[in-house]
Amino acid sequence: MILVTGATGLNGSELVQRLSARGVLVRALVRSAAKAERFSALPKVEIVEGDMARPETLSGALHGVDRAMLISSSDPAMLEVQSNFIEDARKAGVKHVVKLSGIMPDLDSPFRFARMHAEIERRLEASGMAFTHLRAGEFMQAYFRQVPSIVAKGALFLPMADAKIASIDVCDVAEVAATVLTGAGHEGKIYPLTGPEALNMAEVAERLSAATEKTIRYVNVAPEEATRANLAAGMPPYTAEALAELFGERRRGKEGQVSPLIQTLFGWQPTSFEEFSRRSAAIFRGEQSAPSV
């Protein structure tokens, strides 16, 4: 039995669907079964309610689980929540935990979530269970957050200067995760995952323009201006501060390195930003709702 945490999120739901399509018995951990109706028609999927922030709710979810995919939201409780899960999984006899991590985990990073990912990885490695770290770069789907400004003003407003970033499609992350969870030989491995190219924001805007057949500009904004705009839009201060730290790291090139691992180890070509843009053109034109990121 494979357990997927964060199953109703973008990464978790994509993974559950792919495991189901492979005919694998998968248990989807959700805080509310009412939000998991999309899984009800999928074969081999069992929905179980539980909350990683409340360890007492996890015993039933972990019963009989051999392998687990650890995903949770990037929020102030991420370190505590994922650490709780690791301890409960260890007690339940789970043999292998695959963690969705960040591309640049570092205990000394200026970016708070990179520090958290590094500490969670360390705790998982010390748990005695087999582990695999999937260190994913920026998700291409993160650009869905820019749809309102693209539709209203024909522009991407981001504090990225001329820095490049090697974004990855969530679908490729899910395919790697499904392969690792159902295969052998991935124990103790660390896999950096990116798309096939690193682009600056002007190049991102060019690809979105071509896909939507509308002119989309990249407007570089000062970091302080971006933070003020996020706060004015109602973003919690913690999240706005974390984003400022993240973009600071990106401007220093911390997510600009392309990893060839998907091609060399898993044997397929990851999605290019051009392909993603074409597939998502209706969303970027404002004609179709974007999934939550």
N, C-alpha and C positions, 0 to 999 in steps of 0.2 A: 504494500500500500504506500502510495506517495501522498504526502500532505503538502498543500500549497497555502501559505499564509498570504494575507493581503489579496485574497482571490478576486475581490470585486474591483480592484484597481486596474490601471491600464496594463501593467506588466503581468499581474497575477491572472487576470481574465484571459489574456492572450495565451498564457501558458496552459491554463486549464483546458482551453479549447484544443490546443495542440496535443496535449496528452490524451484527451478523449478521442481525438481523431486517430491516434496511434493504437487505440484499443487498450489503453492502460487504465487500471483502476486508480482513480484519483479522488482525494478528499479535499474539498474546498473549504477552508476556514474563513468564516465571515462573521462580522459582528451582528448582522441582521439578515436572517434568511429571506426577508421580504425584498432585500436589495440584490438577491442572487437568483431572481427568476429566470435570467438569461441562461442559466445552467440547467434548468429543469428538463429541457428536451435533449440534453447531451447524454449519450450513452456513457456508462462507466463512471459517472460523476456522482459523488455523495456530498451533500451539503451539510456542514455541521457548524453550529453557532459557537463562538468563543471569542475571547478578547485577550490579546497578548498582554494588555495592561493589567489584566486580572488573572493571574496564574491559576487560580482555583477553577477557572472555567475551561482549562485546556486538557484535563486528564482524559476525557472522552475522545477529544479530537486526536490525541496522540496514541490512543490505544491501537496496537497492531501496526503502527507506522514503521516502515523500514527506512525510508528516505523522506526528507523534507526540504522544501524550498522556502527560504527565509526572506520575506519582503515585508517592509512596513513603510509608512509615510515618513518623509523627512520633516520631523517636528521636534520640539524640545525634549520629548520623551523617548526618542528613537533608541538611545543607548540603553536606557532602563528596560524598555519593552523587548528589544531583541536579546538582551542579556537574560531576561526572565525566560524567554523561549528556549534559549540554549540550555539553561539549567534544567528546565522541565523536560526537554527532549532527551537530555542525558539520562535523567531519572527514569524516563519511560522506555529506555532501551533503543532509541532511534540510532541507526548505525551510521548514517551519512547525512550531513546537512550541507546544502548548497546555498550560499549567501549571495544575494544581489548587492554588490558593493559599489563604491564610486571608483572612478578611474584614477584618482590621486589620493588614496588614503594615507594619512601621515599624522602621527601623534603630535607633531609640532606644527601642523599646518595653520595658517591664519584663518582658514575656512572651518567653521565649527563642525560641519557635517563630515568633512574629511577626517577630522580628529575622532569623531564618533565611529565612523566606519573602521578606522584603524584599530580602535580599542575593541570593537565588536569582533573583528577578525582575530585579534589576539586572544580574546576569551574563547572563541570557537576553537581555535587551534589548541588551546590548553584543556579543552573539555574531555579529550579522550575519544571523541567521535571522529570519524572521517569527515573531512571538509573539502569543499571546493569554493573558491572565491571567484565570482564573475564580476570583474571590475569594469563596469560599463561607463562609456563616455556620455556626453550630453545626448538625450533622446531627441530625435528629429521632431517628435510630436510636441516638444516644448515650444516650438514656433506657433502652435495653435494659440498660445497666449497672446500672440501679436495680431490675431485676426481683427479685433476691433480697430486698431490703428491702421491696419492694412486696408480695411474696408472704408473707414471714414476719411483717411488722409493719404492713402497710397504710400505708406512708409513704415519702415521698421525703425523704432526708436530704441537704441540699445547702447550701453556704455562699453563698447568693445574695441574702440579705436580701429586699428588695422589688423588686430590679432586673428589668427585662424583657429578653427575648432573642427575636430574630427567627429561629427555627430553620427549617431547610430539609430537605425530604425528599431523601435520596440519589438517588431516582429522578428528581427534577427536575434535579439536578446532572448526572446521566448523560444526560438528554435534551438539555440545553443543550450538553454536550460533544459529543454525537453530531452535533448540528446544526452546531456550529462546525467540527468536523473534516471534515464532508462538504459544507460550503457555502463561499461566497465572501464577502469583505468584512469579515472578522473580524480581519484582520491588524492588529497594533499596537493592539488594543483591550483595555481593562480592564473586566471585567464583575463588579460586585458582585451576589452571588446570595443572596437570602433567601427565606423563606416569605412569605405574604401578611399576617402579623400578628406583633406583638411581644407576648409573654405573660410575666407573672411566674409564679413557681413555684406559687403558689396556683391560678392559672388553669390551668396545666398539670395539676395534681392533679385539678382539677374535670373536665377533659376526659377524663383517664384513668379517673376514677371513673364517668363516664357511659358510657364505652365498655365497661368491664369489668363494670359493674353491681355494683361493690364500692366501699366507701368508702376513698379514698386521701387521706391528709393530706400537706401539705407541712410539714416541720420544718426551720426555719432553724437551721443549726449554725454555731458559730464557726469561722473559717478554720483556727485551730490545731487544733481538735478534728477537723475533716475530714482534715487532713494526718496526724494521729496515727492515725486510723482506717484511712486508706489504707496507711500503713506497717505497721500491725498485720495488715492483710489480705495482706501480702506484696508490695505494690507497691514497685518499685525507688525509692530515694530521688530519683534524677534525675527520674523521672516524677511523683512526689508533689510535688516542688518546682515542676515546670513547671505542674502542675494548680493549685497555690496561686497562682501568678502569673496564670494564665488567669482563675480565678474573681475575682481582684482586679480585673482589667480589666473583667470582666463586671459586677461590682458598681458600677463607675464608668460603666456604660451603654455600653461600647464595642461591644456587639453588639446594641444595642436599636433600631437604625435599620432600618426596612423599606425594601428596595429594590424599586421597581416595574419593574425592567428586564425580568424574564421576561414580564410582561404586555405592556409597551410595545414591546419589541424582538422577542420571539419569539412573542408572540400567543397564549399560553395562560395559564390561571390556575394558579399553583403550588399544591401540596397544602397544605391547612390542617392544623393539628395535630389538629383534631377528626377529619378524614378518616384521617389516619395512625393515630390511636388506635383507631378502629373497625377498620381493616384489621389492626392488630397486637394486637387484644384478647386473642387466645388466648395470645400471648407474655406479655403483662402479667399474665395470670391464672396463668401458670406451667404452662399446658397444652401449650405448644409451645416447642421450643428456639429461642433467638434466634440469628441469625447473629453471627459475631464482629465486633466494632466496633473 
